[in-house]
Amino acid sequence: MTFLLVAALLYFLPAIIGHNKRDAAGIFLLNLLAGWTGIGWIVALLWACASDPRVHTVLVPAGAAVRYHAPCGTLQPAGAQYCWACGRHL
């Protein structure tokens, strides 16, 4: 019985490692369906250990006069004439 528990934990190790990731469902499905091949298990483990891409977050004080610049996805001051990120004319 202990052997089966250890084997199940080892088999689902990539899913356990990647449970807090954005792609946790994909890691689990790859581990479940292709983990038995060995290559699928290694790919799932590498995917689980890979870092998530950074999410760019901008905090804007309440009541600040800003506008959204769609081409580059940044917030610009209301009186600005050029984008500080891409240099385009607003």
GROMACS elastic network, one bead per residue, 0.5 to 0.9 nm:
[ bonds ]
;  ai    aj funct       b0    kb
    1     4     6  0.52870   500
    1     5     6  0.64652   500
    1     6     6  0.88154   500
    2     5     6  0.51211   500
    2     6     6  0.61965   500
    2     7     6  0.84984   500
    3     6     6  0.51922   500
    3     7     6  0.60016   500
    3     8     6  0.85408   500
    4     7     6  0.50210   500
    4     8     6  0.60442   500
    4     9     6  0.85627   500
    5     8     6  0.51804   500
    5     9     6  0.62203   500
    5    10     6  0.86018   500
    6     9     6  0.51228   500
    6    10     6  0.60845   500
    6    11     6  0.84947   500
    7    10     6  0.50899   500
    7    11     6  0.59995   500
    7    12     6  0.86030   500
    8    11     6  0.50224   500
    8    12     6  0.61552   500
    8    13     6  0.84217   500
    9    12     6  0.52485   500
    9    13     6  0.58853   500
    9    16     6  0.82844   500
   10    13     6  0.50355   500
   10    14     6  0.84469   500
   11    14     6  0.77484   500
   11    15     6  0.87723   500
   11    31     6  0.78742   500
   11    32     6  0.86226   500
   11    35     6  0.72855   500
   11    36     6  0.81085   500
   11    41     6  0.77492   500
   12    15     6  0.52861   500
   12    16     6  0.62284   500
   12    17     6  0.87208   500
   12    28     6  0.78938   500
   12    31     6  0.66806   500
   12    32     6  0.76203   500
   12    35     6  0.83124   500
   12    41     6  0.86228   500
   13    16     6  0.50050   500
   13    17     6  0.61016   500
   13    18     6  0.85562   500
   13    31     6  0.87018   500
   13    41     6  0.89046   500
   13    45     6  0.74369   500
   14    17     6  0.51292   500
   14    18     6  0.60711   500
   14    19     6  0.84560   500
   14    27     6  0.71489   500
   14    28     6  0.75425   500
   14    31     6  0.68757   500
   14    41     6  0.73725   500
   14    42     6  0.83278   500
   14    43     6  0.89297   500
   14    44     6  0.57061   500
   14    46     6  0.79339   500
   14    47     6  0.80080   500
   14    48     6  0.57040   500
   14    49     6  0.79925   500
   15    18     6  0.51720   500
   15    19     6  0.58542   500
   15    24     6  0.70726   500
   15    25     6  0.84493   500
   15    27     6  0.59072   500
   15    29     6  0.85549   500
   15    30     6  0.88893   500
   15    31     6  0.66660   500
   15    32     6  0.86620   500
   15    44     6  0.76294   500
   15    45     6  0.78165   500
   15    48     6  0.70815   500
   16    19     6  0.53711   500
   16    20     6  0.86845   500
   16    28     6  0.84307   500
   16    48     6  0.85397   500
   17    20     6  0.78084   500
   17    21     6  0.87714   500
   17    45     6  0.79160   500
   17    48     6  0.59943   500
   17    49     6  0.71660   500
   18    21     6  0.53826   500
   18    22     6  0.86033   500
   18    23     6  0.78729   500
   18    24     6  0.56838   500
   18    27     6  0.69229   500
   18    28     6  0.81714   500
   18    44     6  0.88919   500
   18    45     6  0.82350   500
   18    47     6  0.79039   500
   18    49     6  0.69764   500
   18    50     6  0.89681   500
   19    22     6  0.84748   500
   19    23     6  0.84207   500
   19    24     6  0.51972   500
   19    25     6  0.81184   500
   19    27     6  0.83510   500
   19    28     6  0.82039   500
   19    48     6  0.81525   500
   20    23     6  0.84274   500
   20    24     6  0.65592   500
   21    24     6  0.51315   500
   21    25     6  0.87722   500
   21    27     6  0.89573   500
   21    48     6  0.76031   500
   21    51     6  0.86110   500
   21    52     6  0.71231   500
   22    25     6  0.81403   500
   22    52     6  0.74004   500
   23    26     6  0.53565   500
   23    27     6  0.63007   500
   23    28     6  0.87092   500
   23    47     6  0.88618   500
   23    48     6  0.85073   500
   23    52     6  0.88554   500
   24    27     6  0.51292   500
   24    28     6  0.61318   500
   24    29     6  0.86342   500
   24    48     6  0.79249   500
   25    28     6  0.51050   500
   25    29     6  0.61433   500
   25    30     6  0.85839   500
   26    29     6  0.51255   500
   26    30     6  0.60710   500
   26    31     6  0.84069   500
   26    44     6  0.88148   500
   27    30     6  0.52245   500
   27    31     6  0.60326   500
   27    32     6  0.84983   500
   27    44     6  0.56666   500
   27    45     6  0.81946   500
   27    47     6  0.69431   500
   27    48     6  0.66459   500
   28    31     6  0.50336   500
   28    32     6  0.59582   500
   28    33     6  0.85118   500
   28    44     6  0.78985   500
   29    33     6  0.59035   500
   29    34     6  0.79998   500
   29    35     6  0.89853   500
   30    33     6  0.53703   500
   30    34     6  0.54300   500
   30    35     6  0.65710   500
   30    40     6  0.67412   500
   30    41     6  0.77515   500
   30    43     6  0.83464   500
   30    44     6  0.62200   500
   31    34     6  0.56415   500
   31    36     6  0.79099   500
   31    40     6  0.66246   500
   31    41     6  0.57488   500
   31    42     6  0.89231   500
   31    43     6  0.85237   500
   31    44     6  0.57515   500
   31    45     6  0.82765   500
   32    35     6  0.57483   500
   32    36     6  0.78513   500
   32    41     6  0.87572   500
   33    36     6  0.73857   500
   33    40     6  0.82681   500
   34    37     6  0.57623   500
   34    38     6  0.78173   500
   34    39     6  0.78460   500
   34    41     6  0.67167   500
   34    44     6  0.87539   500
   35    38     6  0.58376   500
   35    39     6  0.71427   500
   35    42     6  0.77418   500
   35    43     6  0.85510   500
   35    44     6  0.75062   500
   36    39     6  0.81402   500
   36    40     6  0.70067   500
   36    41     6  0.67596   500
   37    40     6  0.56304   500
   37    41     6  0.68537   500
   38    42     6  0.62176   500
   38    43     6  0.86054   500
   39    42     6  0.50948   500
   39    43     6  0.61421   500
   39    44     6  0.85323   500
   40    43     6  0.50958   500
   40    44     6  0.60736   500
   40    45     6  0.85068   500
   41    44     6  0.51177   500
   41    45     6  0.61136   500
   41    46     6  0.86568   500
   42    46     6  0.61479   500
   42    47     6  0.85081   500
   43    46     6  0.51208   500
   43    47     6  0.60602   500
   43    48     6  0.85088   500
   44    47     6  0.50115   500
   44    48     6  0.60355   500
   44    49     6  0.85886   500
   45    48     6  0.50432   500
   45    49     6  0.61850   500
   45    50     6  0.86296   500
   46    49     6  0.50971   500
   46    50     6  0.60831   500
   47    50     6  0.52224   500
   47    51     6  0.83904   500
   48    51     6  0.80430   500
   51    54     6  0.87560   500
   52    55     6  0.87998   500
   58    74     6  0.83388   500
   58    75     6  0.79769   500
   60    63     6  0.84737   500
   60    64     6  0.67905   500
   60    66     6  0.83633   500
   60    75     6  0.86826   500
   61    64     6  0.56265   500
   62    65     6  0.89482   500
   63    66     6  0.89135   500
   64    77     6  0.83383   500
   64    78     6  0.87898   500
   65    76     6  0.86882   500
   65    77     6  0.62292   500
   65    78     6  0.53642   500
   65    79     6  0.85670   500
   66    75     6  0.62289   500
   66    76     6  0.53920   500
   66    79     6  0.83995   500
   67    74     6  0.84889   500
   67    75     6  0.55738   500
   67    76     6  0.53285   500
   67    77     6  0.64048   500
   67    78     6  0.59325   500
   68    73     6  0.68397   500
   68    74     6  0.59541   500
   68    76     6  0.62321   500
   68    77     6  0.89511   500
   69    72     6  0.62381   500
   69    73     6  0.55006   500
   69    74     6  0.53646   500
   69    75     6  0.59809   500
   69    76     6  0.67117   500
   69    83     6  0.76042   500
   69    90     6  0.76618   500
   70    74     6  0.71418   500
   70    75     6  0.88516   500
   71    74     6  0.83042   500
   71    86     6  0.85964   500
   71    88     6  0.89730   500
   72    83     6  0.86751   500
   72    85     6  0.72590   500
   72    86     6  0.66436   500
   74    83     6  0.82175   500
   74    84     6  0.86293   500
   74    85     6  0.72366   500
   75    83     6  0.87204   500
   76    79     6  0.82721   500
   76    80     6  0.66680   500
   76    82     6  0.86659   500
   76    83     6  0.66825   500
   76    84     6  0.75375   500
   77    80     6  0.55031   500
   78    81     6  0.87652   500
   80    83     6  0.72310   500
   80    84     6  0.87240   500
   80    90     6  0.74357   500
   81    88     6  0.86223   500
   81    89     6  0.59898   500
   81    90     6  0.53513   500
   82    85     6  0.88630   500
   82    86     6  0.83622   500
   82    87     6  0.56469   500
   82    88     6  0.55311   500
   82    90     6  0.53411   500
   83    86     6  0.56882   500
   83    88     6  0.54290   500
   83    89     6  0.64597   500
   83    90     6  0.64519   500
   84    87     6  0.56894   500
   84    88     6  0.82308   500
   85    88     6  0.83867   500
   87    90     6  0.88893   500
